[in-house]
């Protein structure tokens, strides 16, 4: 079985197209609201989180670079739908470029974050699958959030 850069780019576009579909259901007020209940996030916070997690995972544990990511603030970000769409476009472009670099190598299979990958698998394929696991999980969160807010 082979996991190619082209396949990774295809799934990157696929998941962010799903995020765009959720944003199409939202307005500038609702996109920043959280459903009632403990531990919920707004669609805006989830979008920003996804826009940061994809490139940062290819940069840090992927290519061994430092990142200035502030994960905690991602979930509290407020933005308009248009601002979020711009962030999505930027994240897709940035991640596309990083996937190309990642594919060429060398990669940082010894990066400490790879210890969190299931089964102790530090391979490049495991890292790519983890990124998409997280992105699709959060797309589901966005869809449920939009449903809960009646949008």
TAZI-V177339 format. One record per residue. N is the residue number from 1. RES is the residue in one letter. PHI is phi in whole degrees, -180 to 180 (NA if undefined). PSI is psi in degrees with one decimal (NA if undefined). D_FIRST is the distance of its C-alpha to the first C-alpha in whole Angstrom. Layout:
<<N,RES,PHI,PSI,D_FIRST> <N,RES,PHI,PSI,D_FIRST>>
This chain:
<<1,X,NA,139.4,0> <2,X,-126,134.9,4> <3,X,-110,108.3,7> <4,X,-96,164.0,10> <5,X,-62,-36.4,13> <6,X,-63,-40.3,14> <7,X,-66,-42.7,12> <8,X,-61,-44.1,14> <9,X,-64,-39.2,17> <10,X,-60,-46.8,17> <11,X,-71,-29.4,16> <12,X,-62,-47.9,19> <13,X,-64,-40.9,21> <14,X,-59,-49.3,21> <15,X,-69,-39.8,22> <16,X,-73,-23.9,25> <17,X,-67,-39.7,26> <18,X,-61,-40.9,26> <19,X,-63,-41.8,28> <20,X,-60,-38.5,30> <21,X,-64,-38.1,31> <22,X,-66,-44.4,32> <23,X,-60,-32.1,34> <24,X,-65,-21.1,36> <25,X,-88,-7.8,37> <26,X,-109,160.3,39> <27,X,-117,176.7,42> <28,X,-64,-26.5,43> <29,X,-82,-50.9,45> <30,X,-66,-33.2,42> <31,X,-62,-21.2,39> <32,X,-101,-0.5,41> <33,X,-90,148.9,42> <34,X,-106,141.1,41> <35,X,-64,158.2,41> <36,X,-61,143.3,43> <37,X,125,162.7,42> <38,X,-75,137.4,41> <39,X,75,17.6,38> <40,X,-90,158.7,37> <41,X,-126,156.7,36> <42,X,-78,160.8,37> <43,X,-61,-40.6,35> <44,X,-57,-47.2,36> <45,X,-62,-40.8,35> <46,X,-68,-38.4,32> <47,X,-64,-47.6,31> <48,X,-62,-42.1,32> <49,X,-58,-46.5,30> <50,X,-65,-38.6,27> <51,X,-67,-23.1,28> <52,X,-93,-38.4,29> <53,X,-68,-39.9,26> <54,X,-61,-56.9,23> <55,X,-68,-34.7,25> <56,X,-67,-34.4,26> <57,X,-71,-34.3,23> <58,X,-72,-34.1,21> <59,X,-73,-55.3,25> <60,X,-76,-78.2,25> <61,X,-74,-13.8,23> <62,X,-80,-59.4,20> <63,X,-105,-3.5,23> <64,X,79,23.4,26> <65,X,-94,161.1,28> <66,X,-79,158.1,31> <67,X,-139,146.6,31> <68,X,-100,24.6,34> <69,X,-67,134.5,33> <70,X,-113,84.2,35> <71,X,-56,-43.7,33> <72,X,-61,-38.8,36> <73,X,-74,-18.9,38> <74,X,-58,-40.4,35> <75,X,-76,-16.3,36> <76,X,-105,2.5,39> <77,X,-66,137.5,39> <78,X,-113,141.5,41> <79,X,-159,162.9,41> <80,X,-81,165.0,41> <81,X,-61,-41.7,39> <82,X,-65,-39.8,39> <83,X,-63,-39.3,39> <84,X,-67,-39.6,35> <85,X,-61,-39.9,34> <86,X,-64,-39.9,35> <87,X,-65,-38.3,33> <88,X,-62,-48.0,30> <89,X,-60,-42.3,30> <90,X,-65,-42.6,31> <91,X,-65,-40.2,28> <92,X,-64,-46.8,25> <93,X,-62,-45.7,27> <94,X,-63,-43.0,27> <95,X,-70,-36.5,23> <96,X,-56,-47.4,22> <97,X,-64,-39.7,24> <98,X,-68,-35.9,22> <99,X,-62,-39.4,19> <100,X,-63,-44.7,19> <101,X,-63,-44.1,21> <102,X,-59,-41.6,18> <103,X,-66,-38.2,16> <104,X,-72,-31.9,19> <105,X,74,180.0,19> <106,X,-77,158.2,21> <107,X,-111,168.3,20> <108,X,-105,68.5,22> <109,X,-64,-14.6,20> <110,X,-95,4.1,23> <111,X,-60,139.2,24> <112,X,-59,-30.5,26> <113,X,-67,-23.9,25> <114,X,-68,-15.1,21> <115,X,-65,-20.5,23> <116,X,-84,-8.0,23> <117,X,-72,144.1,19> <118,X,-55,139.8,18> <119,X,69,13.0,18> <120,X,71,14.9,19> <121,X,-78,108.5,16> <122,X,-95,12.4,17> <123,X,-69,160.6,14> <124,X,-62,-39.1,14> <125,X,-62,-40.6,11> <126,X,-63,-38.4,13> <127,X,-65,-45.7,16> <128,X,-61,-45.3,14> <129,X,-62,-37.9,13> <130,X,-63,-44.2,17> <131,X,-58,-46.3,19> <132,X,-72,-33.2,17> <133,X,-57,-47.4,18> <134,X,-66,-45.2,22> <135,X,-62,-46.4,22> <136,X,-70,-33.6,22> <137,X,-61,-45.5,24> <138,X,-73,-30.0,26> <139,X,-60,-43.0,26> <140,X,-60,-41.4,27> <141,X,-60,-42.5,30> <142,X,-63,-42.7,31> <143,X,-64,-43.1,31> <144,X,-66,-40.2,33> <145,X,-62,-46.4,35> <146,X,-61,-41.0,36> <147,X,-62,-45.7,37> <148,X,-64,-31.0,39> <149,X,-88,2.8,41> <150,X,77,24.7,42> <151,X,-115,NA,40>>
